[in-house]
Amino acid sequence: MDDWTPLSIRETGSESEHYKPIEGVPDWMKPSLLDWVGEQTQWARGDLDGLVIRPLQRRLRDDLGITHIMSDQQAVATFYERLTRDSELFLDVLDFMVGHVVGLNARHRPDMEYERGAEVDRAELAEILRESGSIWTVAGSGQDSHLARRLTPPSQSLAQAAMTAGDRAASHLAAAWRATYGRKPSPQEGYNEAVKAVEAMAQPVVSPQNKLATLGTSIADIRQKPTKWSLVLSHPDAAGQMSVVAQMMELLWKGQHRHGTPDAGAPLANTQEEAECAVQLAMTLVEWFRNGFVRRAG
């Protein structure tokens, strides 16, 4: 559907205020999301407890107000009632369902393969969230699908490509993305995984004989003899270009709070902003090494 701005908003010129990203689940967003949840659980009604309710109770540490003596119909009504009252719970449930419940009804579609049906269902949720102006969107794929904070479409596309390349660095980037932009952000974990992603991609190019190479040793190797590598950009100072690459790697490496210190004024962990910056920088470096933009000379 094309983007549409209400006439009243166009006339007043208040788009920036009206379309601020929505953090939670306001009342006007709930009917569409409840419809989506209903579609995902309709084929689970025969075993709603086993497929949806019980796993959610265990993972959320919350009985959801549902007891074992309730009928399936009572359980559904109670489940929906809790969702309408608790936005945080609603988001947690959506986060769980996109990876663990989506596609159940696709098994009953003779005209659609299971994986294709699951993709359609995830895309439908992403569209509901986008149209509603939610700050959340669907990221990842398959059972790794989850809610994550929305970025601009170009950034989201680049990130998705970087995380699904199938190599070890992609796995670390996916973990970094989930920890940084997911429903329960863990900035330090996100930063740590971003560093691991660059280490995994740089080691075969910079330090192929050192299987234990860290980001620090790769930086040191480049600085010791920068002419051993080159960057594909045309520039008269090849060594200077590699010094810039080393500086980018060092920004990531030295910005990580990974060691203890007696300095009472030093931060104990990386902040959310630092983690987001680190993930974006790591994606650039990973793609440079992955695509051969940084390579051994000759």
C-alpha distance (Angstrom), angle and dihedral (degrees) to the residues before:
residue distance angle dihedral
M1 . . .
D2 3.81 . .
D3 3.79 117.0 .
W4 3.78 109.3 -96.9
T5 3.78 128.0 -169.2
P6 3.82 117.2 -157.8
L7 3.80 114.5 -109.6
S8 3.78 91.7 -121.6
I9 3.80 90.1 57.3
R10 3.80 93.7 45.1
E11 3.79 90.9 50.7
T12 3.80 94.8 50.8
G13 3.80 94.6 40.4
S14 3.80 91.5 -133.4
E15 3.81 97.8 132.9
S16 3.79 94.6 125.9
E17 3.81 91.9 56.1
H18 3.81 95.8 39.7
Y19 3.79 94.6 48.9
K20 3.77 100.8 46.5
P21 3.83 108.8 141.5
I22 3.81 112.3 -90.4
E23 3.81 115.6 -129.7
G24 3.80 101.5 -170.4
V25 3.80 137.3 25.4
P26 3.83 110.0 -81.6
D27 3.80 119.3 -161.3
W28 3.80 94.2 -101.2
M29 3.81 91.1 56.8
K30 3.81 96.0 48.9
P31 3.84 100.2 77.0
S32 3.81 92.6 57.5
L33 3.79 92.5 45.5
L34 3.81 92.4 45.8
D35 3.81 89.0 52.2
W36 3.80 88.6 53.1
V37 3.80 92.5 48.2
G38 3.80 89.3 49.3
E39 3.79 91.7 53.0
Q40 3.79 91.1 52.0
T41 3.80 94.6 49.1
Q42 3.80 100.8 39.8
W43 3.80 92.8 91.8
A44 3.78 91.3 43.8
R45 3.81 93.1 59.6
G46 3.80 90.6 102.0
D47 3.81 88.7 60.0
L48 3.79 104.1 12.6
D49 3.80 91.1 144.4
G50 3.79 95.1 52.8
L51 3.80 98.0 41.2
V52 3.80 102.5 36.2
I53 3.80 118.9 0.9
R54 3.80 101.8 46.9
P55 3.83 95.5 44.8
L56 3.81 89.6 49.0
Q57 3.81 92.6 48.3
R58 3.80 91.0 51.8
R59 3.80 96.6 45.1
L60 3.80 96.4 41.0
R61 3.84 94.2 40.5
D62 3.81 86.2 -133.0
D63 3.82 128.0 117.0
L64 3.83 88.7 -148.4
G65 3.80 87.2 -140.7
I66 3.81 89.8 -76.3
T67 3.79 120.9 129.3
H68 3.78 130.3 -167.2
I69 3.80 92.5 -112.2
M70 3.82 93.6 61.7
S71 3.75 120.3 105.5
D72 3.78 118.3 -120.1
Q73 3.80 89.3 -103.8
Q74 3.81 92.4 51.6
A75 3.80 91.1 47.2
V76 3.81 91.8 52.6
A77 3.80 92.5 48.2
T78 3.81 92.0 48.7
F79 3.80 91.6 45.5
Y80 3.80 92.6 52.5
E81 3.80 92.2 44.9
R82 3.81 91.1 55.1
L83 3.81 91.2 49.1
T84 3.80 92.4 52.8
R85 3.80 90.8 52.0
D86 3.81 100.2 43.8
S87 3.81 120.5 50.3
E88 3.79 93.9 -177.2
L89 3.80 90.6 52.9
F90 3.81 89.8 47.0
L91 3.80 91.3 55.8
D92 3.81 91.6 46.0
V93 3.81 90.0 52.1
L94 3.82 92.3 49.0
D95 3.82 89.1 48.0
F96 3.81 89.9 53.9
M97 3.79 96.3 42.1
V98 3.82 98.1 53.2
G99 3.80 89.6 61.8
H100 3.80 104.5 29.8
V101 3.80 110.0 24.9
V102 3.81 106.2 27.1
G103 3.77 112.2 105.7
L104 3.80 97.6 30.3
N105 3.79 90.1 113.9
A106 3.82 90.2 44.9
R107 3.80 87.6 70.8
H108 3.79 86.9 68.0
R109 3.80 95.6 50.8
P110 3.82 108.8 96.8
D111 3.80 90.7 -169.7
M112 3.79 96.9 54.7
E113 3.80 135.4 54.3
Y114 3.79 116.4 -122.3
E115 3.81 97.0 -112.6
R116 3.79 92.0 45.2
G117 3.79 90.3 49.5
A118 3.79 90.6 50.6
E119 3.81 90.5 51.0
V120 3.80 90.3 51.8
D121 3.80 91.6 50.5
R122 3.82 92.9 48.9
A123 3.79 91.0 47.0
E124 3.79 89.4 51.8
L125 3.81 91.6 54.8
A126 3.81 91.2 46.3
E127 3.81 89.5 52.6
I128 3.81 92.6 49.7
L129 3.79 90.2 51.3
R130 3.80 92.5 45.7
E131 3.80 94.8 49.4
S132 3.79 90.0 46.8
G133 3.78 91.9 53.7
S134 3.79 92.4 -118.9
I135 3.78 116.5 168.2
W136 3.84 85.9 -137.9
T137 3.79 128.2 82.6
V138 3.81 138.3 166.8
A139 3.80 115.8 -87.9
G140 3.80 134.7 174.6
S141 3.79 125.9 28.6
G142 3.80 138.8 -98.0
Q143 3.80 114.4 -8.3
D144 3.80 88.3 -14.4
S145 3.81 89.6 66.7
H146 3.80 113.3 121.5
L147 3.78 143.5 151.0
A148 3.79 114.8 -83.5
R149 3.76 135.4 171.1
R150 3.78 112.5 -84.5
L151 3.79 121.6 -113.2
T152 3.77 128.2 -174.2
P153 3.84 111.0 -65.6
P154 3.85 94.5 -108.6
S155 3.81 91.6 50.6
Q156 3.80 91.0 46.0
S157 3.82 91.8 51.0
L158 3.80 93.2 48.4
A159 3.78 91.2 48.0
Q160 3.81 92.2 49.2
A161 3.82 90.8 51.7
A162 3.80 92.2 48.2
M163 3.81 92.6 49.4
T164 3.80 97.4 48.2
A165 3.81 100.5 49.0
G166 3.81 91.0 110.2
D167 3.81 98.8 -125.3
R168 3.80 131.3 110.7
A169 3.79 93.0 -96.7
A170 3.81 90.0 55.4
S171 3.81 89.7 55.3
H172 3.80 91.0 52.7
L173 3.82 91.6 46.1
A174 3.80 90.6 51.1
A175 3.81 89.7 51.2
A176 3.82 90.4 46.8
W177 3.81 91.1 49.8
R178 3.80 93.5 49.3
A179 3.82 92.5 47.3
T180 3.81 93.3 46.3
Y181 3.80 104.4 37.4
G182 3.81 101.9 21.6
R183 3.80 129.8 107.5
K184 3.80 92.7 -89.2
P185 3.82 104.9 36.9
S186 3.80 117.9 -150.4
P187 3.83 103.4 -175.5
Q188 3.80 96.1 -175.3
E189 3.78 92.8 51.6
G190 3.81 89.9 46.4
Y191 3.80 91.6 51.9
N192 3.80 92.5 46.5
E193 3.81 92.4 51.4
A194 3.81 90.7 47.8
V195 3.81 89.5 56.9
K196 3.82 91.1 47.8
A197 3.81 90.1 52.0
V198 3.80 92.3 57.2
E199 3.81 91.8 43.1
A200 3.82 90.6 52.9
M201 3.81 93.0 50.8
A202 3.81 99.5 38.5
Q203 3.81 98.4 46.8
P204 3.85 97.6 72.2
V205 3.81 90.8 48.5
V206 3.80 102.3 38.3
S207 3.81 104.5 26.2
P208 3.83 107.7 17.2
Q209 3.80 93.0 158.4
N210 3.80 93.8 50.5
K211 3.80 108.7 72.1
L212 3.82 89.7 178.7
A213 3.79 95.1 53.7
T214 3.79 114.8 143.9
L215 3.78 128.1 -161.4
G216 3.79 88.0 -96.4
T217 3.81 94.6 54.4
S218 3.81 91.6 46.2
I219 3.80 89.6 53.1
A220 3.79 90.2 48.8
D221 3.83 91.7 49.6
I222 3.80 92.1 52.6
R223 3.79 93.0 47.6
Q224 3.79 92.8 47.4
K225 3.81 92.7 58.1
P226 3.82 112.6 2.0
T227 3.82 93.2 172.2
K228 3.84 89.8 71.6
W229 3.82 88.4 76.4
S230 3.77 136.3 39.9
L231 3.79 140.1 -161.1
V232 3.80 118.0 -134.8
L233 3.81 93.9 -127.3
S234 3.81 112.3 105.4
H235 3.78 108.2 -112.1
P236 3.81 132.9 143.4
D237 3.80 92.2 -131.9
A238 3.81 105.4 62.0
A239 3.80 93.2 169.0
G240 3.78 89.6 49.9
Q241 3.80 90.3 55.1
M242 3.78 91.3 54.1
S243 3.78 89.5 49.3
V244 3.80 87.5 59.1
V245 3.81 90.2 50.7
A246 3.81 89.0 51.0
Q247 3.80 89.7 49.5
M248 3.81 90.9 52.7
M249 3.79 89.8 50.6
E250 3.80 90.1 47.1
L251 3.82 91.3 52.1
L252 3.78 87.7 59.4
W253 3.80 95.5 40.8
K254 3.81 99.7 46.6
G255 3.80 93.5 40.8
Q256 3.80 90.9 63.0
H257 3.81 115.7 99.7
R258 3.79 96.3 -144.1
H259 3.82 103.1 135.3
G260 3.77 132.7 65.0
T261 3.79 118.4 -115.6
P262 3.83 135.4 -172.0
D263 3.81 88.7 -136.9
A264 3.82 104.5 114.4
G265 3.79 90.4 -161.3
A266 3.80 95.2 56.4
P267 3.82 117.0 101.8
L268 3.80 114.9 -106.5
A269 3.79 95.1 -141.8
N270 3.79 142.7 3.4
T271 3.78 117.4 -81.6
Q272 3.80 127.0 -123.9
E273 3.81 90.9 -103.9
E274 3.80 91.6 50.3
A275 3.80 91.1 50.0
E276 3.82 92.4 50.2
C277 3.82 90.9 49.1
A278 3.82 90.7 47.1
V279 3.81 93.4 50.8
Q280 3.81 91.9 49.7
L281 3.81 91.5 48.0
A282 3.81 91.7 46.2
M283 3.81 91.5 52.1
T284 3.81 90.1 54.6
L285 3.80 93.6 48.8
V286 3.81 93.0 44.4
E287 3.81 91.4 51.4
W288 3.82 91.7 47.9
F289 3.81 91.9 54.2
R290 3.81 94.5 37.3
N291 3.82 93.9 52.7
G292 3.79 94.6 43.9
F293 3.80 95.2 -111.2
V294 3.81 86.2 130.8
R295 3.81 108.7 45.6
R296 3.74 143.4 154.9
A297 3.82 110.3 -84.6
G298 3.78 115.9 -101.8
